[in-house]
């Protein structure tokens, strides 16, 4: 069964009881996220703790992780979108949950190590951010492969105001995206920037100003990505992600090897044959 939702339904989904809308069985329900398929090849994961501005506690994050991993393993899905509400993508980690932690508890449990869930997914993830994306909320969004923002977006790492620093990747990912000096300013002052400044700095891909909204724009982009050869998309994501980890010579070597390996796929033969025959390719994702 194919489930199609209009933009009005996307808005309704943000305020209704969470429910899983994948076609696989048995059905799984999440208390803190809504999972839907606005397109047969796109999974939409909506954070759903409206009374807490989507603050990320352990239960919420476990639901997010489970929903994303399920979509990543679903052979019908080619790309994912993660979003929140109009007021907040996620206003940070749940401070009440961690205010009494001791060093020993945080250290021995490797607190926040599991926040790398999006970065470890093989399929592309697009973050659609409206309202607040602060602290852990911004760190979650920064793991996405593409980040779109509504004009209302407010992004920041205000942990310094709580006597701590970002612990879910903020210092590292921001520095790679916007450079040392701007990251220092955000981390050491806790300054919150708007979508326009984030776009100028290169923190986000773009501000979505269309009336249809940032979620619809992200879904449209996800549909485009999902329409490509998934073997090639996976290889492309692996190659780009390696750029921040490897030296230039090592990265170029990996890129060539991945490029070479795609000549063993049916999709490479189909893609190049279709180009020569001036027709659309019919991917088998193999």
HELIX and SHEET records of a PDB file:
HELIX    1   1 UNK A    7  UNK A   13  1                                   7    
HELIX    2   2 UNK A   50  UNK A   52  5                                   3    
HELIX    3   3 UNK A   58  UNK A   73  1                                  16    
HELIX    4   4 UNK A   95  UNK A   98  1                                   4    
HELIX    5   5 UNK A  103  UNK A  108  1                                   6    
HELIX    6   6 UNK A  113  UNK A  116  5                                   4    
HELIX    7   7 UNK A  118  UNK A  120  5                                   3    
HELIX    8   8 UNK A  136  UNK A  142  1                                   7    
HELIX    9   9 UNK A  158  UNK A  162  5                                   5    
HELIX   10  10 UNK A  170  UNK A  178  1                                   9    
HELIX   11  11 UNK A  180  UNK A  189  1                                  10    
HELIX   12  12 UNK A  195  UNK A  201  1                                   7    
HELIX   13  13 UNK A  214  UNK A  226  1                                  13    
HELIX   14  14 UNK A  230  UNK A  242  1                                  13    
HELIX   15  15 UNK A  248  UNK A  261  1                                  14    
HELIX   16  16 UNK A  262  UNK A  264  5                                   3    
HELIX   17  17 UNK A  266  UNK A  276  1                                  11    
SHEET    1   A 6 UNK A  33  UNK A  39  0                                        
SHEET    2   A 6 UNK A  42  UNK A  47 -1                                        
SHEET    3   A 6 UNK A  79  UNK A  83  1                                        
SHEET    4   A 6 UNK A 124  UNK A 129  1                                        
SHEET    5   A 6 UNK A 146  UNK A 150  1                                        
SHEET    6   A 6 UNK A 206  UNK A 208  1                                        
SHEET    1   B 4 UNK A  88  UNK A  90  0                                        
SHEET    2   B 4 UNK A 132  UNK A 134  1                                        
SHEET    3   B 4 UNK A 154  UNK A 156  1                                        
SHEET    4   B 4 UNK A 192  UNK A 194 -1                                        
END                                                                             
